[in-house]
Structures are given as structure tokens and as C-alpha cells.
Amino acid sequence: ATQVYAFFSVIQSVCALPGFEPQGAAYNTYRIYARAKDASPVTSDFKVIFQNHTDADVARAITTTTVTASYAWYNVEYTMIAGDNTDVIYALVKKATGSAANIYIDMIVMVQHYT
């Protein structure tokens, strides 16, 4: 069964993401990084997700990958658009398959991404 390992939400009306215009006039790109490992890796068993919960619970960015046996960084990028300025944004990492595996996560970071 799919299991959520880590989850947090950003509510724009409560805390503003750095670099995001409160009036919704600008675009900004953010990246969520998760550091994880799996002693017995399973192919395509780990998802890093940015999801706009307010806009019909539609996932906008998903990365599915195979976690390595040593800690490594996995990430996904998300571009906030003008209408997202008051939305609830979820950032989560989860197990992607029903295969038996222990995925260990020791850090999750969300940063503004500069190109």
C-alpha cells in the first residue's frame, strides 16, 4: 500500500513564500528536496510531490525515482503562478509501490529556485 512518509503545507495567507508577490503578480519557481535512502531499493518506489491542494487537489509536479542504499537528494520543481498566491500548497514524499521496503528520510527542504 502507498504510504506518505513526510508532508507539510504552505498556506500563503499565513506565511508568504520568499520572492512571491502577495498580490499574485509574479511567477516564482520552488524546489522541494528530500534526502532519503533504502537498504533494499525497489525500482520507482519513491515520489517527491508538489501539489496545489486548493485548485481541485491537482498535482502539478511529481518525480518518481528509485532510492539508493546510501542517503542521496531527490527533488522536484514547482512554479507558482499568479492565482496561487492564497492557495494551500502541499509538499510531500511518499512510497510509490506496494512492495516491501523501508525508505528512510532524514531531511526535507523547500527553497526558491533561481535559474
C-alpha positions as CSV (number, residue, x, y, z in Angstrom):
1,A,0.0,0.0,0.0
2,T,1.1,3.5,-0.7
3,Q,2.3,5.4,2.4
4,V,3.0,9.0,3.0
5,Y,6.3,9.4,4.7
6,A,6.6,13.2,5.1
7,F,4.2,16.0,4.5
8,F,4.0,19.8,5.0
9,S,1.7,22.5,3.7
10,V,2.3,26.2,3.0
11,I,-0.8,28.4,3.3
12,Q,0.1,31.7,1.5
13,S,-2.3,33.8,3.7
14,V,-0.5,32.6,6.8
15,C,3.2,32.7,5.6
16,A,4.5,34.1,2.4
17,L,7.0,32.1,0.3
18,P,10.2,34.1,-0.2
19,G,10.2,36.0,-3.5
20,F,6.4,35.5,-4.1
21,E,4.4,38.7,-4.6
22,P,1.4,38.7,-2.3
23,Q,-0.6,40.4,-4.9
24,G,0.0,37.5,-7.2
25,A,1.7,39.5,-9.9
26,A,4.8,37.3,-10.2
27,Y,5.8,33.8,-11.1
28,N,8.3,32.0,-8.9
29,T,9.8,28.6,-9.0
30,Y,10.4,26.5,-5.9
31,R,12.1,23.2,-5.4
32,I,11.5,20.6,-2.7
33,Y,14.4,18.4,-1.8
34,A,14.2,15.2,0.2
35,R,17.2,13.3,1.4
36,A,16.4,9.5,1.6
37,K,17.8,6.0,1.5
38,D,16.5,2.5,1.2
39,A,18.6,-0.5,2.3
40,S,16.8,-2.7,-0.2
41,P,15.9,-0.4,-3.1
42,V,12.8,-1.1,-5.2
43,T,12.5,0.4,-8.7
44,S,10.5,3.6,-9.0
45,D,9.3,3.3,-5.4
46,F,9.7,6.9,-4.1
47,K,7.7,10.0,-5.1
48,V,8.5,13.7,-4.4
49,I,5.4,15.8,-5.0
50,F,4.3,19.4,-5.1
51,Q,0.6,19.7,-5.0
52,N,-1.8,22.6,-5.1
53,H,-4.5,21.4,-2.7
54,T,-6.8,24.4,-3.2
55,D,-7.0,24.0,-7.0
56,A,-9.1,20.8,-7.2
57,D,-6.3,18.8,-5.5
58,V,-4.3,18.6,-8.7
59,A,-0.7,17.5,-8.5
60,R,1.4,19.8,-10.6
61,A,4.8,18.3,-10.2
62,I,5.8,14.7,-9.4
63,T,9.1,12.9,-9.5
64,T,9.2,9.1,-9.2
65,T,12.6,7.5,-8.6
66,T,14.5,4.6,-7.2
67,V,16.1,5.4,-3.8
68,T,19.7,4.3,-3.4
69,A,21.1,2.4,-0.4
70,S,23.0,5.5,0.8
71,Y,21.5,8.8,1.6
72,A,21.0,11.0,-1.6
73,W,19.0,14.0,-2.5
74,Y,15.8,13.7,-4.6
75,N,13.9,16.8,-5.8
76,V,11.0,18.2,-7.8
77,E,10.4,21.7,-9.1
78,Y,7.2,23.7,-8.9
79,T,6.3,27.1,-10.5
80,M,3.8,29.2,-8.5
81,I,1.6,31.2,-10.8
82,A,-0.4,34.4,-10.1
83,G,-3.5,32.6,-8.9
84,D,-1.6,30.5,-6.3
85,N,-0.9,33.4,-4.0
86,T,-3.5,32.4,-1.4
87,D,-3.6,28.6,-2.1
88,V,-2.6,25.8,0.1
89,I,0.4,24.1,-1.4
90,Y,1.4,20.6,-0.2
91,A,4.9,19.3,-0.4
92,L,5.2,15.6,0.3
93,V,7.2,12.5,-0.2
94,K,5.7,9.0,-0.3
95,K,6.2,5.4,-1.2
96,A,5.1,4.7,-4.7
97,T,4.5,0.9,-4.7
98,G,3.1,-1.8,-2.5
99,S,6.5,-3.6,-2.4
100,A,8.1,-4.2,1.0
101,A,10.8,-1.6,1.5
102,N,11.9,0.7,4.3
103,I,12.6,4.2,3.0
104,Y,14.4,6.4,5.5
105,I,14.1,10.2,5.1
106,D,16.2,12.5,7.3
107,M,15.6,15.9,5.7
108,I,13.1,17.8,3.6
109,V,13.9,21.3,2.3
110,M,11.9,23.7,0.2
111,V,13.8,26.6,-1.5
112,Q,13.2,29.2,-4.1
113,H,14.9,28.0,-7.3
114,Y,16.9,30.5,-9.3
115,T,17.7,29.8,-12.9
